[in-house]
């Protein structure tokens, strides 16, 4: 469904919004966001997006999911998706979800001080990247 694009190309929000109407893709992203929160969902997507990931019934300390998400969050993911194989959407869609949540957090008014710096830490981005996302419509 997604077309290849060169690195650094802006995400076309019209294509992403077409998937917000429902379907398996958005259901999985929504479930993962509800389960892990937007920051960890995006971290998982940026690391493993586009891959098939087996979610074990019981997580081991050296499992890639445990190393990426941390012990408690990986256990929560395993409890929900125990023994299934997830076809993760491409990184493109995870990035669109991240940008959506980043904009929501930025405009929510819940942050004090430098909002861009706080969001950069939360989402693992630079301050400049956060400001670029905020400027995009």
matplotlib code that plots the C-alpha trace (Angstrom):
import matplotlib.pyplot as plt

x = [0.0, 2.7, 5.0, 8.7, 10.0, 13.5, 14.8, 14.0, 10.8, 7.9, 5.1, 1.9, -0.8, -3.5, -2.3, -2.1, -5.5, -7.0, -6.0, -7.5, -11.0, -10.5, -9.1, -6.5, -3.6, -5.1, -6.6, -3.2, -1.6, -4.4, -4.2, -0.5, -0.8, -3.4, -1.3, 2.2, 1.5, 2.5, 6.2, 6.9, 4.7, 6.7, 10.0, 8.9, 7.9, 11.0, 13.1, 11.0, 8.5, 7.7, 8.8, 7.0, 7.5, 6.8, 5.5, 6.3, 4.0, 6.7, 9.4, 13.0, 15.5, 17.5, 14.5, 14.7, 11.3, 12.5, 15.7, 13.8, 10.8, 12.0, 10.8, 7.4, 6.3, 7.5, 5.6, 2.4, 2.8, 3.3, 0.3, -1.9, -0.4, 0.9, 2.1, 1.1, 3.0, 2.5, 2.9, 4.0, 3.2, 6.0, 8.0, 6.1, 2.9, 4.5, 6.2, 2.8, 1.3, 4.3, 3.9, 0.2, 0.7, 3.6, 1.5, -1.3, 1.2, 2.7, -0.7, -2.3, -1.0, 0.0, 3.8, 5.7, 8.9, 10.4, 7.8, 10.1, 12.8, 10.5, 8.9, 12.4, 13.3, 9.9, 10.0, 13.8, 14.1, 16.2, 14.7, 14.9, 13.1, 10.3, 9.9, 9.9, 7.1, 5.1, 5.5, 4.2, 0.5]
y = [0.0, 2.4, 3.6, 3.8, 7.3, 8.7, 9.5, 12.9, 13.2, 14.6, 12.2, 12.8, 13.1, 12.6, 9.1, 8.4, 9.9, 7.4, 4.7, 6.4, 5.4, 1.9, -1.5, -3.9, -1.5, 1.2, -1.2, -2.7, 0.8, 1.9, -1.2, -0.8, 2.9, 2.2, -0.6, 1.0, 4.7, 6.7, 7.1, 3.4, 2.4, 4.8, 3.5, -0.1, 1.0, 2.9, -0.1, -3.0, -1.3, -3.4, -6.7, -9.8, -10.0, -13.1, -12.1, -14.9, -16.0, -15.4, -12.7, -13.4, -10.7, -11.0, -10.9, -8.1, -6.8, -6.7, -4.9, -2.4, -1.7, -2.6, -5.4, -4.3, -2.9, -6.0, -8.2, -6.1, -6.6, -10.3, -10.6, -9.0, -10.6, -13.9, -16.4, -14.4, -13.0, -9.3, -7.9, -4.5, -1.6, 0.1, 2.8, 5.4, 4.8, 4.7, 8.0, 9.5, 8.3, 9.7, 13.0, 13.1, 12.4, 14.8, 17.6, 16.8, 16.8, 20.1, 21.9, 20.3, 22.9, 20.2, 20.8, 23.6, 25.1, 24.3, 22.0, 21.2, 20.0, 17.8, 16.2, 15.6, 13.5, 11.7, 10.7, 10.3, 13.2, 16.3, 19.7, 20.7, 17.6, 18.3, 21.9, 20.6, 18.2, 21.0, 23.2, 20.6, 20.6]
z = [0.0, 0.9, -1.9, -1.6, -0.9, -0.5, 2.9, 4.2, 2.1, 4.0, 4.8, 2.8, 5.4, 2.8, 2.3, 6.0, 6.7, 4.2, 6.7, 9.7, 8.6, 9.9, 8.9, 10.3, 9.9, 12.1, 14.5, 15.3, 15.6, 17.9, 20.0, 20.4, 21.2, 23.9, 25.3, 25.2, 24.8, 21.7, 22.5, 22.9, 20.0, 17.8, 19.2, 18.3, 14.9, 14.1, 15.1, 13.7, 11.4, 8.3, 9.9, 11.1, 14.9, 17.0, 20.4, 22.8, 25.6, 28.2, 27.6, 28.3, 29.4, 26.2, 23.8, 21.3, 22.5, 26.1, 25.2, 23.1, 25.3, 28.7, 30.9, 32.1, 28.8, 27.0, 29.5, 28.9, 25.1, 25.6, 27.8, 25.1, 22.0, 23.5, 20.9, 17.9, 14.9, 14.3, 10.8, 11.8, 9.4, 7.7, 9.5, 7.4, 9.3, 12.7, 11.9, 10.9, 14.2, 16.1, 14.4, 15.2, 18.9, 19.0, 17.7, 20.1, 23.0, 21.9, 21.6, 24.7, 27.2, 29.7, 29.3, 31.1, 30.1, 26.7, 25.1, 22.2, 24.5, 26.6, 23.5, 22.0, 25.1, 25.1, 21.4, 21.0, 18.5, 18.4, 19.3, 15.6, 14.5, 16.9, 15.6, 12.0, 12.8, 14.5, 11.5, 9.1, 8.5]

ax = plt.figure().add_subplot(projection="3d")
ax.plot(x, y, z, "-o")
ax.set_aspect("equal")
plt.show()
